[in-house]
Amino acid sequence: MYRKLIIRAATVLPLAAAVLLTLAVSVPETTASAASTGATGDCDSLTTCYTPDQIQVAYGVRQLLDQGTDGQGQTVVLPELAEQQMSPPGVSDIREDLRLFDSQFGLPAARLAVDARLAGQVPPWLANQEEVQDAEIVHAIAPEAAIRVVLLPPTALASTATATAGLTAALRLGASEGDVVSVSAGWGEHCFTPAEATAMNQALQAAAGRHVTVVAASGDTGPVSRPCPGSVGAWETVREATMPASDPLVLAVGGTTLTASHQTGAYLSETTCDYPALSRASGGGFSTLFPQPAYQVHVAGTGTTRAVPDVAADADGNTGMAAIVSDGSGQSTLFGADGTSASAPLWAALIALANQRARHDLGFLNPAIYRIGRSPAYHSAFHDITTGSNTVIVGSTTFAGYPAGPGWDPATGWGTPDASILVPLLARISSR
């Protein structure tokens, strides 16, 4: 869910108070089922949600893992909001969460580091549910990749200015620490001043210069923006795209509802993730700030400005990947990872696999994604989502969304990955 925002005041950047916590979590040789360990939550004992192994199969990742493409040598950076006190299951100890997750689903020990230099004096291991699902999704898709969490202050949601400055700071720090950065936060373009938008774009240019790929969630409010940070009163609905996903240097990820076999994980179908009455849908639409980038020229339906999303993945908490948070007493809560803030880290992990496959960081990937989308390999490398839309209802007003359709569309982009085809293609095309 697009719940937690990644923010940081530009006036507080204490680099001296560094906290770097590296964890190595041991995993038992045997794996218990979710139903037998006391895990409870909205996954209904895994009858609706999917295990990590099933997600791996559905999106073509299992074949890559079997070939040794598992993220080794890669670091995925997750900017997240710091927490100050335990409040299970909303706030938990991420060390215990990952230990339980690995034990439950037979995954290797997670390689996690927490960097709290931007956050000040906070317990680095406390994590909100957003941070937990981001880390567990990356670990499920790229089990041998290192995960670096960059913490931002817990009080940084005060205003749009602190939020945008904080996200910019997180992007700069993240690009210096890893190979892929996955951003689960964002706000409508109207929330940003021209100077703030420019500063963020400069941070993204710096990331591209380092050959770091930046992935961002397209949002969960369909064709309209969510409230700006620090806003009060009525929801100011604006038909626009969400930043930083709308920046042309970002790979923007929308959301779907996945249907796969609960026996084998085999992919069956997908539709746009859309719950209009809940004001929830895959974020998508057209930028009011950025002109059409070269990679979108002559792509049907993209218009004359930057169009989002570029790609998509499962974002439905009812059918998402099963994630686990601990309750502090040895028990755990099972929940379905949801929102485009779940689909973004999945794509970040896929890119880590492609980097490993190419034996170097691929960096800014959008031109390669669009090249594949317009090639004969498209229907092998992607699941083309052609049903549903991202319509939402806010109050008593319906905001008509964009329908999914053949090829690229403003609800699900090019669609969702068949990683067994897409990852080798990305590694080959981006290496030319």
C-alpha positions as CSV (number, residue, x, y, z in Angstrom):
1,M,0.0,0.0,0.0
2,Y,1.2,3.5,-0.7
3,R,1.0,4.3,3.0
4,K,4.4,5.5,4.2
5,L,6.1,8.6,2.7
6,I,9.9,8.9,2.4
7,I,10.8,12.4,3.6
8,R,13.7,14.3,5.0
9,A,14.3,18.0,6.0
10,A,17.1,19.5,4.0
11,T,18.2,21.5,7.0
12,V,19.1,18.3,9.0
13,L,21.7,16.2,7.4
14,P,23.8,14.8,10.2
15,L,26.4,12.6,8.7
16,A,28.4,12.1,11.9
17,A,25.7,10.2,13.7
18,A,26.0,7.1,11.4
19,V,24.4,3.8,12.4
20,L,25.2,0.9,10.1
21,L,23.6,-2.3,11.2
22,T,24.5,-5.5,9.3
23,L,22.4,-8.6,9.9
24,A,23.0,-12.2,9.0
25,V,19.9,-14.2,9.9
26,S,20.2,-18.0,10.2
27,V,17.5,-20.2,8.6
28,P,16.5,-23.6,9.7
29,E,16.9,-26.5,7.3
30,T,13.2,-27.3,7.4
31,T,10.4,-24.9,6.5
32,A,7.0,-24.9,8.3
33,S,3.8,-24.0,6.5
34,A,2.2,-20.6,7.2
35,A,-0.9,-22.2,8.6
36,S,1.1,-24.2,11.2
37,T,3.1,-21.3,12.7
38,G,0.4,-19.1,14.1
39,A,0.7,-16.5,11.4
40,T,-2.5,-14.7,10.8
41,G,-3.7,-11.8,8.7
42,D,-5.5,-10.8,5.5
43,C,-3.9,-13.6,3.4
44,D,-6.5,-16.1,4.7
45,S,-3.8,-18.7,5.4
46,L,-2.4,-18.3,1.9
47,T,-5.6,-19.2,0.1
48,T,-5.7,-15.8,-1.6
49,C,-2.1,-14.5,-1.3
50,Y,0.9,-16.1,-3.0
51,T,4.0,-17.5,-1.4
52,P,7.3,-16.1,-2.5
53,D,7.9,-19.3,-4.5
54,Q,4.6,-18.9,-6.3
55,I,5.4,-15.3,-7.2
56,Q,8.8,-16.4,-8.5
57,V,7.1,-19.0,-10.8
58,A,4.3,-16.6,-11.9
59,Y,6.7,-13.9,-13.0
60,G,9.4,-16.2,-14.5
61,V,11.9,-15.7,-11.8
62,R,12.3,-19.3,-10.6
63,Q,14.0,-20.3,-13.9
64,L,16.6,-17.6,-13.4
65,L,17.2,-18.6,-9.8
66,D,17.7,-22.2,-10.8
67,Q,20.4,-20.9,-13.3
68,G,22.2,-19.1,-10.6
69,T,20.9,-15.6,-11.4
70,D,20.0,-14.7,-7.8
71,G,21.2,-11.1,-7.3
72,Q,24.6,-11.9,-5.9
73,G,26.9,-8.9,-5.9
74,Q,24.0,-6.5,-6.1
75,T,22.7,-4.0,-3.6
76,V,19.1,-2.7,-3.6
77,V,18.5,0.5,-1.7
78,L,15.2,1.2,0.1
79,P,14.6,4.7,1.5
80,E,12.2,4.2,4.4
81,L,10.7,6.2,7.3
82,A,12.3,5.6,10.6
83,E,10.3,4.5,13.7
84,Q,10.9,5.3,17.3
85,Q,9.0,2.7,19.3
86,M,7.7,-0.8,18.9
87,S,4.0,-1.1,18.1
88,P,3.3,-4.6,16.8
89,P,2.3,-5.5,14.2
90,G,2.5,-2.0,12.7
91,V,6.0,-1.4,13.9
92,S,8.3,-4.4,14.5
93,D,11.9,-5.5,14.6
94,I,12.9,-6.1,10.9
95,R,15.6,-8.6,12.0
96,E,12.9,-10.8,13.5
97,D,10.6,-10.2,10.5
98,L,13.2,-11.4,8.0
99,R,14.2,-14.3,10.2
100,L,10.6,-15.5,10.3
101,F,10.1,-14.8,6.6
102,D,13.2,-16.8,5.6
103,S,12.3,-19.7,7.9
104,Q,8.7,-19.7,6.8
105,F,9.4,-19.8,3.1
106,G,12.8,-21.5,2.9
107,L,14.9,-18.5,1.8
108,P,18.6,-18.0,2.5
109,A,19.7,-15.6,5.2
110,A,18.9,-12.0,4.3
111,R,21.9,-9.6,3.9
112,L,20.5,-6.4,5.4
113,A,22.2,-3.2,6.3
114,V,20.5,-0.2,7.9
115,D,21.9,3.3,7.3
116,A,20.5,5.8,9.8
117,R,22.8,8.8,9.0
118,L,19.9,10.9,7.7
119,A,17.5,9.9,10.5
120,G,19.4,11.0,13.7
121,Q,19.1,9.1,16.9
122,V,16.6,6.3,16.1
123,P,16.6,2.6,16.8
124,P,17.7,1.4,13.3
125,W,16.1,-2.1,13.5
126,L,12.5,-0.8,14.1
127,A,10.5,-1.0,10.9
128,N,7.0,-0.1,9.8
129,Q,5.0,-2.6,7.7
130,E,5.9,-0.7,4.5
131,E,9.6,-1.2,5.1
132,V,9.1,-4.8,6.0
133,Q,7.2,-5.6,2.8
134,D,9.7,-3.8,0.6
135,A,12.6,-5.7,2.1
136,E,10.8,-9.1,1.9
137,I,9.8,-8.6,-1.7
138,V,13.3,-7.7,-2.8
139,H,14.6,-10.7,-0.8
140,A,12.1,-13.1,-2.4
141,I,12.9,-12.1,-6.0
142,A,16.7,-11.6,-5.6
143,P,17.6,-13.7,-2.6
144,E,21.4,-13.1,-2.7
145,A,21.2,-9.4,-3.3
146,A,22.2,-7.1,-0.4
147,I,19.4,-4.8,1.0
148,R,20.4,-1.4,2.2
149,V,17.7,0.5,4.1
150,V,18.2,4.3,4.2
151,L,16.3,5.7,7.1
152,L,14.7,9.1,7.2
153,P,13.5,11.0,10.3
154,P,10.2,9.8,11.8
155,T,9.0,13.4,12.1
156,A,9.7,14.4,8.6
157,L,6.2,14.4,7.3
158,A,5.6,17.9,8.5
159,S,5.4,19.7,5.1
160,T,5.8,19.3,1.4
161,A,9.1,21.2,1.6
162,T,10.6,18.7,4.0
163,A,9.2,15.8,2.2
164,T,10.6,16.7,-1.2
165,A,13.9,17.8,0.2
166,G,14.1,14.5,2.1
167,L,13.3,12.3,-0.9
168,T,16.0,14.2,-2.9
169,A,18.5,13.6,-0.1
170,A,17.6,9.9,0.0
171,L,18.0,9.6,-3.7
172,R,21.5,11.1,-3.6
173,L,22.6,8.9,-0.7
174,G,21.0,5.8,-2.1
175,A,22.7,6.2,-5.5
176,S,26.0,6.3,-3.7
177,E,25.4,3.1,-1.8
178,G,23.7,0.7,-4.2
179,D,23.0,-0.5,-7.7
180,V,19.2,-0.1,-7.7
181,V,17.1,2.3,-5.7
182,S,13.4,1.5,-5.1
183,V,11.2,4.4,-4.0
184,S,7.7,3.6,-2.6
185,A,6.7,7.2,-1.9
186,G,5.6,10.2,-4.1
187,W,3.2,13.1,-4.4
188,G,1.3,14.8,-7.1
189,E,3.3,17.1,-9.3
190,H,1.5,20.2,-8.1
191,C,3.0,19.6,-4.7
192,F,6.4,20.5,-5.9
193,T,7.8,23.9,-6.6
194,P,9.9,24.3,-9.8
195,A,13.0,24.5,-7.7
196,E,12.1,21.2,-5.8
197,A,11.3,19.4,-9.1
198,T,14.7,20.6,-10.5
199,A,16.6,19.5,-7.4
200,M,15.0,16.0,-7.6
201,N,15.7,15.7,-11.3
202,Q,19.4,16.7,-10.7
203,A,19.6,13.9,-8.1
204,L,18.2,11.5,-10.6
205,Q,20.7,12.7,-13.2
206,A,23.4,12.0,-10.7
207,A,22.1,8.4,-10.2
208,A,22.0,7.8,-13.9
209,G,25.6,9.1,-14.1
210,R,26.5,6.4,-11.6
211,H,24.6,3.8,-13.7
212,V,22.2,3.3,-10.8
213,T,18.6,2.4,-11.8
214,V,15.8,4.3,-9.9
215,V,12.4,2.6,-9.7
216,A,9.4,4.4,-8.2
217,A,5.8,3.5,-7.5
218,S,3.2,5.3,-9.7
219,G,0.8,5.7,-6.8
220,D,-2.5,4.1,-5.7
221,T,-5.1,6.8,-6.5
222,G,-5.6,6.2,-10.2
223,P,-5.5,9.2,-12.5
224,V,-5.5,11.8,-9.6
225,S,-2.9,12.7,-7.1
226,R,-3.0,11.9,-3.4
227,P,-2.9,14.7,-0.8
228,C,0.4,16.7,-0.5
229,P,2.5,16.1,2.7
230,G,1.3,18.2,5.6
231,S,-2.0,19.0,3.9
232,V,-5.2,19.2,6.0
233,G,-8.9,19.3,5.2
234,A,-10.5,18.0,2.1
235,W,-8.6,15.9,-0.4
236,E,-7.5,18.3,-3.2
237,T,-7.9,16.0,-6.2
238,V,-5.8,17.0,-9.2
239,R,-5.7,14.9,-12.3
240,E,-2.0,14.5,-12.7
241,A,0.9,12.1,-12.4
242,T,2.9,11.4,-9.3
243,M,6.5,12.4,-8.7
244,P,9.2,11.0,-8.7
245,A,7.6,8.3,-10.9
246,S,6.7,10.9,-13.5
247,D,10.3,12.1,-13.9
248,P,11.6,10.7,-17.3
249,L,14.7,9.3,-15.5
250,V,12.6,7.0,-13.3
251,L,11.2,3.6,-14.2
252,A,7.5,4.1,-13.0
253,V,5.7,1.0,-11.8
254,G,1.9,0.6,-11.8
255,G,-0.2,-2.1,-10.2
256,T,-2.2,-5.2,-11.2
257,T,-4.3,-8.0,-9.6
258,L,-2.6,-11.3,-10.3
259,T,-4.2,-14.7,-10.7
260,A,-1.9,-17.7,-10.5
261,S,-2.1,-21.3,-9.5
262,H,-2.0,-21.8,-5.8
263,Q,-0.6,-25.3,-6.5
264,T,2.2,-24.5,-8.9
265,G,2.4,-20.7,-9.1
266,A,1.8,-20.9,-12.8
267,Y,0.7,-17.6,-14.3
268,L,-3.0,-17.5,-15.3
269,S,-4.1,-13.9,-15.9
270,E,-3.9,-10.4,-14.7
271,T,-6.0,-7.2,-14.7
272,T,-5.5,-3.6,-13.6
273,C,-5.6,-3.2,-9.8
274,D,-8.7,-1.1,-9.2
275,Y,-11.0,-0.6,-6.2
276,P,-12.9,2.5,-7.2
277,A,-15.1,2.8,-4.1
278,L,-12.0,2.7,-1.9
279,S,-10.3,5.4,-3.9
280,R,-7.6,2.8,-4.8
281,A,-6.2,2.1,-8.2
282,S,-3.0,1.8,-10.1
283,G,-1.6,5.3,-10.5
284,G,-1.3,6.4,-14.1
285,G,-1.7,9.3,-16.5
286,F,0.3,12.2,-18.0
287,S,2.8,14.7,-16.6
288,T,2.1,18.4,-16.4
289,L,5.8,19.1,-15.8
290,F,7.9,16.9,-18.1
291,P,7.7,16.8,-21.9
292,Q,7.6,13.5,-23.7
293,P,10.9,11.7,-23.4
294,A,12.5,10.3,-26.6
295,Y,11.9,6.7,-25.6
296,Q,8.1,7.4,-25.7
297,V,8.0,9.1,-29.0
298,H,5.7,7.2,-31.5
299,V,4.4,4.9,-28.7
300,A,0.6,4.7,-29.2
301,G,-1.4,6.4,-26.4
302,T,1.5,8.2,-24.7
303,G,0.5,11.7,-25.8
304,T,2.8,14.7,-25.8
305,T,4.1,14.7,-22.2
306,R,5.8,12.1,-20.0
307,A,3.3,9.2,-19.6
308,V,3.2,6.8,-16.7
309,P,3.5,4.0,-15.7
310,D,6.2,2.2,-17.7
311,V,5.6,-1.3,-16.3
312,A,3.5,-3.0,-13.6
313,A,3.4,-5.9,-11.2
314,D,1.0,-7.3,-8.6
315,A,-0.2,-4.6,-6.2
316,D,-3.4,-6.1,-4.8
317,G,-3.2,-6.9,-1.1
318,N,-5.9,-9.6,-1.5
319,T,-3.7,-11.5,-4.0
320,G,-0.2,-10.1,-3.2
321,M,2.9,-11.8,-2.0
322,A,2.6,-13.1,1.6
323,A,4.8,-11.0,3.9
324,I,5.4,-11.4,7.6
325,V,5.7,-9.0,10.5
326,S,6.6,-10.1,14.0
327,D,4.6,-9.2,17.1
328,G,7.5,-9.2,19.6
329,S,6.5,-12.5,21.3
330,G,7.6,-15.0,18.7
331,Q,4.3,-15.0,16.9
332,S,3.8,-13.4,13.5
333,T,1.2,-11.7,11.3
334,L,0.8,-12.7,7.7
335,F,-0.3,-10.0,5.3
336,G,-0.6,-9.4,1.6
337,A,1.9,-7.0,0.2
338,D,0.0,-4.3,-1.6
339,G,0.0,-1.1,-3.5
340,T,2.4,0.0,-6.1
341,S,4.8,0.3,-3.3
342,A,4.9,-3.5,-3.5
343,S,5.3,-3.6,-7.3
344,A,8.2,-1.2,-7.3
345,P,10.6,-3.3,-5.2
346,L,9.7,-6.3,-7.2
347,W,10.9,-4.5,-10.3
348,A,14.0,-3.3,-8.4
349,A,14.9,-6.8,-7.6
350,L,14.4,-7.9,-11.2
351,I,16.8,-5.2,-12.3
352,A,19.3,-6.5,-9.8
353,L,19.0,-9.9,-11.5
354,A,19.6,-8.2,-14.9
355,N,22.6,-6.4,-13.6
356,Q,24.1,-9.6,-12.4
357,R,23.4,-11.3,-15.7
358,A,25.0,-8.4,-17.6
359,R,28.0,-8.4,-15.2
360,H,27.6,-4.6,-14.8
361,D,25.0,-2.1,-13.7
362,L,22.6,-1.3,-16.5
363,G,21.6,2.1,-15.0
364,F,18.9,4.1,-16.9
365,L,16.8,1.3,-18.4
366,N,13.7,3.0,-19.8
367,P,15.0,3.2,-23.4
368,A,15.7,-0.6,-23.3
369,I,12.3,-1.3,-21.8
370,Y,10.5,0.6,-24.6
371,R,12.7,-1.0,-27.2
372,I,11.6,-4.4,-26.0
373,G,8.0,-3.2,-25.8
374,R,8.1,-2.2,-29.5
375,S,9.9,-5.4,-30.6
376,P,8.7,-8.9,-31.7
377,A,9.9,-10.1,-28.3
378,Y,7.3,-8.0,-26.4
379,H,4.7,-10.7,-25.9
380,S,7.3,-13.2,-24.7
381,A,9.0,-10.8,-22.3
382,F,5.8,-9.2,-20.9
383,H,2.3,-10.1,-19.9
384,D,0.2,-7.5,-21.8
385,I,-2.6,-6.4,-19.4
386,T,-5.6,-5.6,-21.5
387,T,-8.5,-5.5,-19.0
388,G,-9.6,-3.1,-16.2
389,S,-9.0,0.6,-15.7
390,N,-7.7,2.9,-12.9
391,T,-10.9,4.7,-12.2
392,V,-11.4,6.0,-8.6
393,I,-14.2,7.5,-6.6
394,V,-13.3,10.3,-4.2
395,G,-16.2,11.3,-2.0
396,S,-19.2,11.4,-4.4
397,T,-17.1,12.2,-7.5
398,T,-16.0,9.6,-10.0
399,F,-12.7,10.3,-11.7
400,A,-12.7,8.2,-14.9
401,G,-9.4,6.4,-15.3
402,Y,-7.6,5.1,-18.3
403,P,-8.4,1.6,-19.6
404,A,-5.8,-1.1,-20.0
405,G,-5.4,-2.2,-23.6
406,P,-3.0,-3.9,-26.0
407,G,0.5,-2.6,-25.8
408,W,1.4,0.3,-23.6
409,D,-1.4,2.0,-21.6
410,P,-1.7,4.6,-18.8
411,A,-2.9,2.0,-16.3
412,T,-0.3,-0.7,-16.5
413,G,2.4,0.5,-18.9
414,W,3.8,-2.3,-21.0
415,G,2.5,-4.8,-18.4
416,T,4.1,-7.3,-16.0
417,P,7.3,-9.3,-16.5
418,D,8.1,-12.8,-17.7
419,A,11.6,-12.5,-16.1
420,S,12.9,-15.7,-17.7
421,I,12.8,-13.8,-21.1
422,L,12.9,-10.2,-20.0
423,V,16.0,-10.3,-17.7
424,P,18.3,-11.8,-20.4
425,L,17.0,-9.4,-23.0
426,L,17.6,-6.4,-20.7
427,A,21.1,-7.7,-20.0
428,R,21.9,-8.1,-23.7
429,I,20.2,-5.0,-25.1
430,S,21.6,-2.6,-22.4
431,S,25.1,-4.0,-22.8
432,R,25.3,-3.0,-26.5
